[in-house]
């Protein structure tokens, strides 16, 4: 199917793509879970402050999932609760 030279070119090209994507992955949204702080919000649930962090999951720059993760601080909101969460 492949001659020796073509096989070497195919292997080098494949290794090049893998190394390039591994090096550039932390700096791009090529794949993985990415948080966007500009879409975060907080509210009170049972008189405790709850932070909602927005995230997207990408595969080759295509968003395949998104949503919010909750971080319960367990602390009383400073100044009391103004915005209540929809449970």
KAGIHU-V113358 format. One record per residue. RES is the residue in one small letter. SS is DSSP state (hx for helix, st for strand, lp for the rest). Layout:
res: {RES | RES}
ss: {SS | SS}
//
This chain:
res: {x | x | x | x | x | x | x | x | x | x | x | x | x | x | x | x | x | x | x | x | x | x | x | x | x | x | x | x | x | x | x | x | x | x | x | x | x | x | x | x | x | x | x | x | x | x | x | x | x | x | x | x | x | x | x | x | x | x | x | x | x | x | x | x | x | x | x | x | x | x | x | x | x | x | x | x | x | x | x | x | x | x | x | x | x | x | x}
ss: {lp | lp | lp | hx | hx | hx | hx | hx | hx | hx | hx | hx | hx | hx | hx | hx | hx | hx | hx | hx | hx | hx | hx | hx | hx | hx | hx | lp | lp | lp | st | st | st | st | st | lp | hx | hx | hx | lp | st | st | st | st | st | lp | lp | st | st | st | st | st | st | st | st | st | st | st | st | lp | lp | st | st | st | st | st | st | st | st | st | st | st | lp | lp | lp | lp | lp | lp | lp | lp | lp | lp | lp | st | lp | lp | lp}
//
